[in-house]
Amino acid sequence: MTVATREAAPAVVPADPFALLPRGAVVAVAMSGGVDSSVAAARCVARGVETLGITLAMWPGDREQVRDRGCCSIDAVEDARRVANRLGIRHLTWNLEREFSAEVVGGFEDDYAAGRTPNPCVRCNQRVKFGVLLSRARAIGATHLATGHYARIGRRGGSWTLHRARETGKDQAYTLHRLDQAQLGAALFPLGGVESKSDVRAEAARLELVSAAKPDSQELCFVEGDLTAELGRRLAGRFRPGPITDGEGRILGEHRGLPFYTVGQRSRLDIRPDRPDASPLYVLELDAALNRVVVGPAEALQRGRLRAGDCRWVSGVPPEAGDDVEAQLRAHGRPHAARVVAASSGMAEVSFVEPASQVSPGQAVVLYRGDEVVGGGVVEEAGP
């Protein structure tokens, strides 16, 4: 690449996540009942910080749900309460079912119904955890909100910066990229500097926390079982069958509804067996306007550029055209070397150094410089 990224003063990222915490801070810990948030709370207590635990109950009140889903279930609340008792801190349970449904679940359903691929965890972190929860925690005297996220916070001059976790395999900075300066200033990620998840479990075991051997929570806490079946239930009446076509518009089969397909998908495509070319076909596009699924060969999945909307920039300032960045399209996907073509307060266009595959509208695209999060937005379109 011939255009060098503009120089910026390096951010200071303390090895100790508590180094940026002011004296007299009162920390509310979002306790899901899992091992990560349990150890986050334990580390706050060990540092002598005034700490309280808050668990969010976000399941429907009329659902007799007692099985363990990792978070958001009745038994998860009980596990969090037991950990809080073990640590000697106050524990509260707040029912945010209405807010979670409005801010997260509703958008998830709308996106799938429209043929987009959303990441509800991004919206939950911004609007529920560091939105509603942080606001309510402040109302009862907390100054900061700690979570079990694997990410780090730094400073550059008078601004907060967001960085990947030291344990890159568990890094969750991608899902936190929409936090603004005020939210980052109130955030604490005690696990950002840990070497590995096994160290966290070992620490929980030493402290005899009930969550020590608990399995990791599933990606979508509000989805029960198979996603396809869940979408069929949630979106009943909001989808209909339509054609599966190639890039030229030739009909090759029929799909059951756009929500059940994703870009890059190869299996479960009801393609006519009598087509002349029997080579593998992949979903290239979900065309909501024509209610069709467009398929083609694997090489047609490659994209050289994308445009994103609804962008948020960690510093509040967008990157400049010509900046070299890395673009990540999935929470644990590999980053792609890219260049900023244009960016503003609400949009960004980037080009990839090498083509990227399976770029789908609705996905979050997050831009990085090294381990630092620049910001990101929602993919609107991608092209060759």
C-alpha positions in Angstrom: 0.0 0.0 0.0 1.4 3.4 -0.9 -0.5 5.7 1.5 0.8 5.5 5.1 -1.6 5.8 8.0 -1.4 9.2 9.7 0.7 9.2 12.9 -1.1 9.4 16.2 0.3 9.6 19.7 0.4 6.0 21.1 -2.3 5.2 23.6 -1.3 4.3 27.2 -2.8 0.9 28.1 -2.0 0.0 31.7 -1.3 -3.6 32.4 -3.4 -3.2 35.5 -7.1 -2.5 34.5 -7.6 -0.8 37.9 -4.9 1.7 37.3 -7.4 4.1 35.6 -10.0 3.7 38.3 -10.3 6.9 40.4 -10.0 6.9 44.2 -13.4 6.5 45.8 -15.0 4.7 42.8 -18.0 2.5 43.5 -18.2 -0.4 41.0 -21.4 -2.2 40.0 -20.5 -5.6 38.4 -22.8 -7.0 35.8 -23.0 -10.6 37.1 -24.4 -13.1 34.6 -23.8 -16.1 36.9 -20.9 -17.2 34.7 -17.2 -17.6 35.6 -16.0 -14.4 33.8 -18.2 -12.0 35.6 -17.7 -13.8 38.9 -14.0 -13.4 38.7 -14.4 -9.8 37.6 -16.4 -9.2 40.8 -13.8 -11.1 42.8 -11.0 -8.9 41.5 -12.8 -5.8 42.4 -13.3 -7.0 45.9 -9.6 -8.1 46.2 -8.5 -4.5 45.2 -10.6 -3.1 48.0 -13.0 -1.3 45.7 -16.6 -0.8 47.0 -18.4 -3.3 44.9 -22.0 -4.5 44.3 -23.3 -7.1 42.0 -26.3 -6.7 39.6 -27.8 -9.5 37.6 -30.2 -8.7 34.7 -33.2 -10.9 34.4 -34.3 -10.6 30.8 -36.4 -13.7 30.1 -40.2 -13.5 29.6 -42.0 -13.3 33.0 -44.6 -16.0 31.9 -41.9 -18.6 30.9 -41.2 -21.2 33.6 -37.6 -21.4 32.6 -35.2 -23.0 35.0 -32.6 -24.7 32.9 -29.1 -23.2 32.7 -28.5 -21.2 29.5 -25.3 -19.6 30.8 -27.0 -16.3 31.5 -30.4 -14.6 31.6 -32.0 -17.7 33.3 -33.5 -18.2 36.8 -30.6 -20.5 37.9 -28.1 -18.0 36.5 -29.5 -15.4 38.9 -29.1 -17.9 41.8 -25.5 -18.7 40.8 -24.7 -14.9 40.7 -26.3 -14.5 44.1 -24.3 -17.3 45.6 -21.1 -15.8 44.2 -21.9 -12.4 45.6 -22.6 -14.0 49.0 -19.3 -15.8 48.9 -17.5 -12.5 48.1 -19.5 -10.6 50.8 -21.0 -8.0 48.4 -24.6 -6.8 48.0 -26.5 -8.4 45.1 -29.4 -7.0 43.2 -31.6 -8.5 40.4 -33.2 -6.1 37.9 -35.8 -7.3 35.4 -35.0 -5.5 32.1 -37.2 -7.7 29.9 -39.0 -4.8 28.4 -35.8 -2.8 27.6 -34.0 -5.9 26.3 -36.9 -6.8 24.0 -37.2 -3.2 22.7 -33.5 -2.5 22.2 -32.1 -5.9 21.2 -34.6 -8.6 20.4 -36.8 -6.4 18.2 -33.9 -5.3 16.0 -32.7 -8.8 15.8 -36.0 -10.0 14.4 -36.4 -7.0 12.1 -33.0 -7.6 10.6 -33.5 -11.3 9.9 -36.9 -10.6 8.5 -35.3 -8.2 6.0 -32.5 -10.6 5.0 -29.8 -9.0 7.1 -27.3 -10.7 9.4 -27.2 -8.8 12.8 -25.0 -9.0 15.8 -27.3 -8.4 18.8 -24.4 -8.6 21.3 -23.1 -5.3 19.9 -26.5 -3.6 20.4 -26.9 -5.2 23.9 -23.5 -3.9 25.1 -24.2 -0.3 23.9 -27.8 0.1 24.8 -28.6 -2.3 27.7 -25.4 -3.0 29.6 -23.7 0.3 29.2 -27.0 2.1 28.5 -29.9 1.2 30.8 -27.8 -0.8 33.4 -25.1 1.8 33.7 -27.7 4.6 34.1 -29.6 2.7 36.8 -26.4 1.7 38.6 -25.4 5.4 38.7 -28.8 6.3 40.2 -28.0 4.1 43.2 -24.5 5.4 43.7 -22.2 3.5 41.4 -19.6 5.4 39.5 -18.4 2.6 37.2 -19.7 -0.7 35.6 -17.4 -3.7 35.5 -18.1 -6.7 33.2 -16.5 -10.0 32.4 -15.6 -8.8 28.8 -12.2 -9.6 27.5 -11.1 -6.1 26.4 -8.8 -3.3 27.6 -9.1 0.4 28.1 -6.4 3.0 27.6 -5.9 6.8 27.4 -4.5 9.1 24.8 -4.3 12.6 26.2 -7.8 13.4 27.4 -9.5 10.6 25.5 -10.4 7.0 26.3 -9.2 4.3 24.0 -10.5 0.7 23.5 -8.2 -2.2 22.8 -8.2 -5.9 22.2 -7.7 -8.2 25.2 -4.3 -9.7 25.9 -6.0 -13.1 25.4 -6.8 -12.7 21.8 -8.7 -16.0 21.5 -11.4 -14.6 23.8 -11.1 -11.0 22.7 -14.5 -9.2 22.8 -13.5 -5.6 21.9 -15.4 -6.1 18.6 -18.7 -6.3 20.4 -17.9 -3.1 22.4 -16.9 -0.9 19.5 -20.0 1.3 19.8 -19.3 2.5 23.3 -18.7 6.3 23.4 -16.3 8.3 25.5 -18.7 8.6 28.5 -19.4 4.9 28.5 -15.7 3.9 28.2 -14.9 6.3 31.0 -17.3 4.4 33.3 -16.2 1.0 32.1 -13.9 -1.5 33.9 -12.8 -4.7 32.3 -10.8 -6.6 35.0 -10.1 -9.6 32.7 -8.6 -7.6 29.8 -5.0 -8.5 30.8 -5.4 -12.1 31.6 -3.2 -14.6 29.8 -5.9 -17.3 29.2 -9.4 -18.4 30.1 -7.9 -21.3 32.0 -6.3 -18.8 34.4 -9.7 -17.3 35.0 -11.3 -20.7 35.8 -8.3 -21.6 38.0 -8.8 -18.3 39.9 -12.5 -19.1 40.4 -11.7 -22.6 41.7 -9.2 -21.2 44.2 -11.9 -18.8 45.5 -14.4 -21.7 45.6 -16.9 -19.9 43.4 -19.8 -21.9 42.2 -19.3 -20.8 38.6 -15.7 -22.1 38.3 -16.6 -25.1 36.1 -19.6 -23.6 34.5 -19.6 -23.8 30.6 -19.3 -20.6 28.6 -22.6 -19.0 27.7 -24.0 -19.4 24.2 -23.6 -16.6 21.7 -27.3 -15.6 21.7 -28.7 -15.8 25.2 -32.3 -15.3 24.2 -32.3 -18.1 21.5 -33.4 -21.5 22.7 -31.9 -24.4 20.8 -31.6 -24.3 17.0 -31.5 -20.8 15.5 -33.5 -21.9 12.4 -36.4 -23.2 14.6 -36.3 -20.1 16.7 -36.5 -17.8 13.7 -39.4 -19.8 12.4 -41.3 -19.2 15.7 -40.4 -15.6 16.2 -40.9 -14.5 12.6 -44.1 -16.4 11.8 -46.0 -14.5 9.2 -43.0 -12.3 8.3 -41.5 -14.4 5.6 -42.6 -16.3 2.5 -41.1 -18.7 0.0 -39.5 -17.3 -3.1 -37.1 -18.1 -5.9 -33.5 -19.2 -5.7 -31.7 -17.7 -8.7 -28.2 -17.4 -10.2 -26.6 -14.0 -10.9 -28.4 -13.8 -14.3 -31.8 -14.2 -12.7 -32.4 -17.8 -13.8 -34.5 -19.7 -11.3 -32.7 -22.8 -9.9 -35.1 -23.7 -7.0 -37.2 -22.3 -4.2 -36.3 -21.0 -0.7 -38.5 -21.2 2.3 -37.9 -17.6 3.5 -35.0 -15.1 3.6 -34.4 -15.4 7.4 -33.2 -19.0 7.0 -30.3 -18.2 4.7 -27.0 -16.4 5.2 -24.3 -15.2 2.8 -21.8 -18.0 2.2 -24.2 -20.8 3.0 -23.9 -24.0 0.9 -26.1 -26.6 2.7 -29.9 -26.7 2.8 -30.3 -25.1 -0.6 -33.3 -26.6 -2.5 -31.7 -26.5 -5.9 -33.2 -28.3 -8.9 -31.2 -31.5 -9.5 -31.6 -31.3 -13.3 -29.5 -28.1 -13.7 -26.7 -28.6 -16.3 -23.9 -27.4 -14.0 -23.5 -29.5 -10.9 -20.7 -27.5 -9.3 -21.3 -26.3 -5.6 -23.4 -23.2 -5.2 -23.3 -20.7 -2.3 -25.6 -18.0 -1.1 -24.2 -14.7 -2.6 -27.1 -12.3 -1.7 -30.4 -12.1 0.0 -32.5 -9.8 -2.1 -35.3 -8.5 0.1 -36.8 -6.3 -2.6 -37.5 -9.3 -4.9 -37.7 -11.9 -2.1 -35.0 -14.0 -3.8 -31.9 -15.9 -2.7 -29.0 -15.4 -5.2 -26.5 -18.2 -5.5 -23.2 -18.7 -7.3 -19.8 -20.3 -7.2 -17.4 -19.8 -4.3 -15.2 -17.3 -6.1 -18.2 -15.0 -6.5 -18.3 -14.5 -2.7 -15.1 -12.4 -2.8 -15.6 -8.7 -2.1 -13.0 -6.0 -2.6 -14.9 -3.2 -0.8 -17.8 -2.4 1.5 -19.8 0.6 2.6 -21.0 0.8 6.2 -23.6 3.1 7.8 -24.6 4.0 11.4 -20.9 4.3 12.2 -19.5 5.1 15.7 -15.9 6.2 16.3 -14.3 5.6 19.7 -12.6 9.0 19.8 -15.6 10.8 18.2 -13.4 11.6 15.1 -13.7 9.4 12.0 -10.6 8.1 10.3 -9.2 9.9 7.2 -9.3 8.7 3.7 -6.1 6.8 2.9 -5.7 5.5 6.5 -4.5 1.9 6.7 -6.6 -0.2 9.0 -7.7 -3.8 9.7 -11.4 -4.6 9.2 -13.1 -7.4 11.2 -16.5 -8.7 10.1 -17.2 -11.2 12.9 -16.7 -11.3 16.6 -14.0 -13.9 16.3 -13.2 -13.6 12.7 -9.8 -12.8 11.3 -9.1 -9.1 10.5 -8.5 -8.1 6.9 -6.0 -5.5 5.9 -7.9 -2.6 4.4 -7.8 1.1 3.5 -10.3 3.8 4.3 -11.7 5.3 1.1 -14.0 7.7 2.8 -15.4 8.2 6.3 -17.6 10.6 8.2 -19.5 10.7 11.5 -22.0 8.2 10.2 -20.5 6.3 7.3 -17.4 4.6 6.1 -16.2 3.0 2.9 -13.2 0.7 2.9 -11.3 -1.3 0.3 -9.6 -4.6 1.2 -6.0 -5.3 0.3 -7.0 -8.9 -0.5 -10.7 -9.8 -1.2 -12.8 -10.8 1.8 -15.5 -13.4 1.6 -19.0 -13.8 3.2 -19.6 -10.1 3.7 -23.3 -9.7 4.5 -25.4 -6.6 5.0 -26.3 -6.2 8.7 -23.0 -7.4 10.0 -20.9 -5.2 12.2 -17.6 -4.1 10.6 -15.0 -2.9 13.1 -11.9 -1.1 12.1 -8.6 -1.4 14.1 -5.1 0.1 14.1 -3.0 -2.6 15.7 -4.8 -3.7 18.8 -6.8 -0.4 19.1 -10.4 -0.1 18.0 -11.0 2.9 15.8 -14.8 2.3 15.5 -17.2 0.7 13.1 -20.6 0.4 11.7 -23.2 -1.8 10.0 -22.4 -3.2 6.5 -24.9 -1.8 4.0 -23.4 -3.1 0.8 -20.3 -4.8 -0.6 -18.9 -5.2 -4.0 -16.0 -6.5 -6.1 
